[in-house]
Amino acid sequence: MRRLSWPAAAGVTLLLTVLGLLVLPFDAGWLRLLVGLALGAAGGAFIRWALVRRAEAAELPEKRAVREAARIVDFSWRDMTLAFATGDLAESVRALNENYEAGDEPTGEGFVTEPGTATEENAAPAEDTTV
């Protein structure tokens, strides 16, 4: 429902704007457009609000707890900073990553670091993913 809320809001906004242009009894077209846009924006915002509210109400408590447990504060191609809901959660993440220091880069094991193009002869064998 969250994903549907933006297209639904845009559709309602467009629909109400066009209806405002066609139905309103004003002679001035710019006034009908202005009122139609205002009604369309209000209707679109209402539809978005209603769908997001309904999606939050239908969300499982477990999913909500996981979603609220950690929040991304800063993200770049190299680093990510997280804020945790509780100190216990932060300590358990630190314990799981005790050997990691900020700024460490992956070693790239298993990846070809030489310039060139992979071919069938020098490509790594594919993993067997059959079940």
C-alpha positions as CSV (number, residue, x, y, z in Angstrom):
1,M,0.0,0.0,0.0
2,R,2.9,2.3,0.6
3,R,4.1,1.8,-2.9
4,L,0.7,2.4,-4.3
5,S,0.1,5.6,-2.3
6,W,2.2,7.8,-4.6
7,P,0.7,6.7,-7.9
8,A,-2.8,6.8,-6.4
9,A,-2.2,10.3,-5.0
10,A,-0.9,11.5,-8.4
11,G,-3.9,10.0,-10.2
12,V,-6.4,11.5,-7.9
13,T,-4.7,14.9,-8.2
14,L,-4.8,14.7,-12.0
15,L,-8.4,13.5,-12.0
16,L,-9.7,16.2,-9.7
17,T,-7.7,18.9,-11.6
18,V,-9.3,17.9,-14.9
19,L,-12.7,17.6,-13.3
20,G,-12.2,21.1,-11.8
21,L,-11.4,22.5,-15.3
22,L,-14.5,20.9,-16.8
23,V,-17.1,21.3,-14.1
24,L,-16.5,24.5,-12.3
25,P,-18.8,27.3,-13.3
26,F,-16.2,30.1,-13.5
27,D,-15.7,31.9,-16.9
28,A,-11.9,32.4,-16.3
29,G,-9.9,29.3,-17.3
30,W,-7.0,30.2,-15.0
31,L,-9.4,30.4,-12.0
32,R,-10.9,27.0,-12.8
33,L,-7.3,25.6,-13.2
34,L,-6.2,27.2,-9.9
35,V,-9.3,25.8,-8.0
36,G,-8.9,22.5,-9.7
37,L,-5.2,22.2,-8.7
38,A,-6.1,23.1,-5.1
39,L,-8.8,20.5,-4.9
40,G,-6.6,18.0,-6.7
41,A,-3.7,18.6,-4.3
42,A,-6.0,18.3,-1.3
43,G,-7.5,15.1,-2.7
44,G,-4.2,13.5,-3.5
45,A,-2.8,14.4,-0.1
46,F,-5.8,12.8,1.5
47,I,-5.5,9.6,-0.5
48,R,-1.8,9.3,0.3
49,W,-2.4,9.9,4.0
50,A,-5.2,7.3,4.1
51,L,-3.2,4.6,2.3
52,V,-0.1,5.2,4.4
53,R,-2.2,5.1,7.6
54,R,-3.9,1.9,6.5
55,A,-0.5,0.3,5.6
56,E,0.9,1.2,9.0
57,A,-2.2,-0.3,10.7
58,A,-1.9,-3.6,8.8
59,E,1.9,-3.9,9.6
60,L,2.8,-6.8,11.8
61,P,4.2,-5.8,15.2
62,E,7.3,-7.8,14.6
63,K,8.0,-6.0,11.4
64,R,7.4,-2.6,13.1
65,A,9.9,-3.6,15.9
66,V,12.5,-4.5,13.3
67,R,11.9,-1.3,11.3
68,E,12.2,0.9,14.4
69,A,15.2,-1.0,15.9
70,A,17.8,0.8,13.8
71,R,17.9,4.0,11.7
72,I,20.4,5.0,9.0
73,V,21.9,8.4,10.1
74,D,24.5,8.8,7.4
75,F,25.3,6.7,4.3
76,S,28.0,6.9,1.7
77,W,29.6,4.5,-0.7
78,R,32.2,3.7,2.0
79,D,30.6,4.1,5.4
80,M,27.2,3.8,7.0
81,T,26.3,5.3,10.4
82,L,23.4,3.7,12.3
83,A,21.4,4.9,15.3
84,F,19.9,2.1,17.4
85,A,16.7,2.2,19.5
86,T,18.3,0.6,22.6
87,G,21.8,0.5,24.0
88,D,21.6,-3.3,24.2
89,L,21.1,-3.6,20.5
90,A,24.1,-1.3,19.8
91,E,26.3,-3.4,22.1
92,S,25.3,-6.6,20.4
93,V,26.1,-5.1,17.0
94,R,29.5,-3.9,18.3
95,A,30.2,-7.4,19.7
96,L,29.3,-9.0,16.3
97,N,31.7,-6.6,14.6
98,E,34.5,-6.4,17.2
99,N,37.2,-7.0,14.6
100,Y,36.0,-4.4,12.3
101,E,37.4,-0.9,12.5
102,A,35.9,2.1,10.8
103,G,37.6,2.7,7.5
104,D,38.5,-1.0,6.8
105,E,37.9,-1.9,3.2
106,P,36.9,-5.4,1.9
107,T,39.8,-7.4,0.7
108,G,38.2,-8.3,-2.6
109,E,38.9,-12.0,-2.2
110,G,37.6,-14.0,-5.1
111,F,37.5,-11.0,-7.4
112,V,39.8,-10.4,-10.3
113,T,41.6,-7.1,-9.7
114,E,43.7,-7.2,-12.9
115,P,42.5,-5.1,-15.7
116,G,41.0,-6.9,-18.6
117,T,37.9,-8.8,-19.6
118,A,36.7,-12.1,-18.2
119,T,36.4,-14.9,-20.7
120,E,35.3,-18.5,-20.3
121,E,38.9,-19.6,-19.9
122,N,39.8,-17.2,-17.0
123,A,36.4,-16.7,-15.4
124,A,35.8,-18.3,-12.0
125,P,33.5,-21.4,-12.0
126,A,29.9,-20.7,-11.4
127,E,28.4,-21.8,-8.1
128,D,26.0,-24.7,-8.1
129,T,22.7,-23.2,-6.9
130,T,20.5,-26.2,-7.6
131,V,18.2,-27.3,-4.8
